[in-house]
Amino acid sequence: MAITRSHTPLTRGLLFALIRTLLIALAVTAQFAAAQTRGGTLNFVVTPEPTALVDLATTAVNVLKVSPKVTEGLLDYDFNFQPKPLLATSWEVSGDGRKYVFHLRHGVKWHDGKPFTAEDVAFSIQTLRQVHPRAKTTFANVTDIATPDPYTVVISLSKPAPYLIKAFSATETPIVPKHIYDGSDVLTNPANNAPIGTGPFRFVKWVRGSYIEYARNDDYWDKGKPWLDRIIVKVIDDPAARTVAFENGSVDLGGDTPVPLSDLARLKDNPKLAIETRGYEFQAGAARIEFNLDNPYLKNPKVREAIASALDREVIRKVIYYGYATPIAGPIIPTNRYYDPAPTPYPFNVEHANALLDAAGYPRNGDGVRFALTLDPLPIGDLPTRTAAYIKSALARVGIAVTVRSQDLPAYLKRIYTDRDFDFSINGMSNLFDPVAGVARLYTTDNFRHGVPFTNGSHYSNPEIDQLFAQAAVETDEGKRKQLFASIQHILERDLPDLNLVSPQYVTVYSRAVHNHTISPDGTAASFADAWLQH
């Protein structure tokens, strides 16, 4: 009894505290619910203008930003990359990792009123394996996709793929309508530019060079969503004009660092605006130089080593990226669990770079020039162009004359991946959910794919690299996978088919009136089904 009496006041106090805490939480929840409002138009800036509105055959970030508003995936993911239901309500993976069973959501309709079924899923995955830059690797072990009934999909694999459950987002594996694409050339199908999906927004129109309009899907399967009435995707080519658009309120939201980094400090001080750094967990990757190994100069490893030695990554981090980046030597970035911290075998050393070029048999002429190269920066944002200006200046110090060439995105993609009419380029590549999906496409022999963007543009081929990636794709032991990826990084850093420079920290700029714009690792590339505007 004494023990009971001595604990009675404490128990009552604790009970009152818990009740008070609960009441406060309920009040806050009620206040939030009341504040959450339906309606309004979200002005979302995407640059450059997308080349298509469905990410069926491209991984360009500007396309990824718009496609999931209309076209959904089987799964969504939280910030820890744990899967959540979307078009699939549940799933099972067999103990040996060789069978995936997805149970699909009932009652879902395409925007043209046709029912969504398992046939759409099977068709989409098979099509992606043929035309998507990454799906050939991601689904390499798939031997069969069965549809035993309209709401069940069974994917069978020849070998386990430990990363595969993370590959079913709308940005990675979009599910498209079979009845629209079947029997057509999927690359030229009109639905790529006027999409029909199952998502929270319907495509309305695309005014080229100006804007893309999406309207609320009133028949969306997740009843009550979306909250927004419309999304207007604005195309604003000039970086300074994008900054002004945020300041005057004509743009509410933009991802992938939509303004010059030099303007971020000013925008941070604007009480109506804010900055978000989450939402790039899938997209995080490397800013890199990709060499064309068919070029007579660049196929010489001493020339590539000289270029690597002539560039100072610290200058790139500080001057080009204003500190919003981390210097790297290999393609796997520091935030990835498979990152190897070994330093670059080719540190900044201008004298060494000049000695290498002398030894390679490229003396300076009377003007101090050894040879000339053309550099093609990726025309997305201003960072590749600013990096190109630094590279031109740095390589001039070692006698390499660089011409920086500008073009729009379609011309760039054709030049690099179809015509192969380039010397070296600057682009960025995402690590994604696993290096087998995000990194292997840049280096394996079978990913030298004519006309397919963001694959092995260097034309690098190393059987040892091919074998290591193949082993990593099926290895289920995490310790062994880490060793495999460490070996891959060491070989690539030595061979230099490309030169990884920094891992950028992307940011989202948004009006404080916009809520729930970043709720997953896809960030602003998510569907916006949960986004709402405070009126």
C-alpha positions, 0 to 999 in steps of 0.5 A: 500500500505504501508503494501504491500511495507514494506513486499516486501523485506522480501517476496523476501528474503524469496523466494530467501532463499527457492529457494536456500534451494530447489536447495541444496536439489536437489543437495544432492538428485542427488548426493545420486542417483548417488552414489547409485549403483547396483550390488555386493555381500553382506556378511551377518553373521548370528549366529548360523546357521539357523535351517530352511530358512523359519520362518513358524514354528519358531521364532528363530532370526537366521531364522528370519534374512534369511526368509524375503529375500525370503518369504514376508508378506502382510505388512511392517512397519515404525519405528512407527509401522505404516503399509505400503503396501507389498503383500497387496496394501491396506486394510480396518478394520471394525468399530467394529474391527471384519473384515479385508479386504486385497487387494492383489498386482496383477502380483506377481509370486512365484519364480517357476513362479506360480501366487500369489493369495488370496488362498496362504494367506488363506492357510498360515494363517491357517497353521501358526495357527497350527504350529507357536509359536505365531500365535495361540495366534495372530489369536485366534479370527479369525473365517473365512478367505474368498477369494471372488476373487484371489486378496481379502482376508477377515478375520473375527473375533469373537472379536476385536484384537486391535493389529492384524494390526501390525502382518502381517510382513514377520517375523511374518506372512510369506506368503508361496506357497499353491501349494508347501505346501498343502497336505504335512507335513509342518514341514518336507516339503523340501521347508523349507530348499530350499524356494520358495517365492515372495521376492527380492532374490531367494534361490540358495544353502545351504552349511551346516556349511559354507554359504547360497547363495541368488541371485537377483530375476530379476522378482521381482514385485517391478521393479528395486529392489533389488539393490544387485546381491547376498547375502552370509549368512556366518556361523561363530561360533567363536565370535572372528573370527566374529570380525576379519571378520568385520575388514578384510572386509570378512563380511559386515553386522551382526545383534543381536550384532554379536561380543563380546561386549568387542570388540565393542569399538574397532570396533567403532574406525574403520573408515570403520565400524559403529554401528546401534542400530535401527531395534530391535523395534519388537525384543526388549525383555527380557533376562530371566531364564526359570524354569522347574516347573515340577522339584522337587526343582524348583516347590517350590516357595521358591526355585525360590524366593531364586534364584531370591534373589541370583542374582544381575541384576546390575552385569549382566548389567555391567559385562555381557552386558557391559552396553548395557542392562536395569535391569527388573523385569517383561516380559514387557520391559521399551520401551514398552508402557505397561511397569510397573516400580514397582520394583522386589519383590525379590531384591538382598539379599544373606542372604535372599536367604540362609534363604529361602532355609533353611526354604524350608528344603534344608540344606547344606551337608558337602560340603556346597551344598544343591542340584544340578541343570543343566542350559542350556543356549540358544546357540545363541551368547555368552551372554547366556553362559556368563550369565550362568557362572555368575549364576553358581558362584552366586548360589554357594554362596547359596549352589546350585551347577550348571552344565552348559550344552552346545549343538547346537540349534536343541538339545537345542530346542528338550531338552527344548520343546520336551523332557523337559529334563531340570532344568532351561534355559537361553533364550531371548524373544521378546515383539514384537508389543504387549504383547498379541503376544510376552508375552502371549505365555510364560505364558498362559496355552494353550501355553504349547505346546509340541514340539513348540519352544519358548512357555510356556516352564516352564509349568506355569498355572494360570487361573487368568493370562489366563483370564487377557491375554484373556481380554487384547486381545480384550480390545480396551480402552488403559487405561484399557489395561494398567491396565490389563498388569500391573496386569499381570506383578505384578502376574508374578513377584510374581509367578516367573515361570521365572526370567526376568533379563535385557532388552538387547540393541542389535546392528548391526555392518556394513561396511560403504559401506552398505546402507539401511540395517536398514529401518524398525523395522525389521532391518536386518531381513527385505528383503534387497530389498533396500540395496545397496553397495557403490563400 
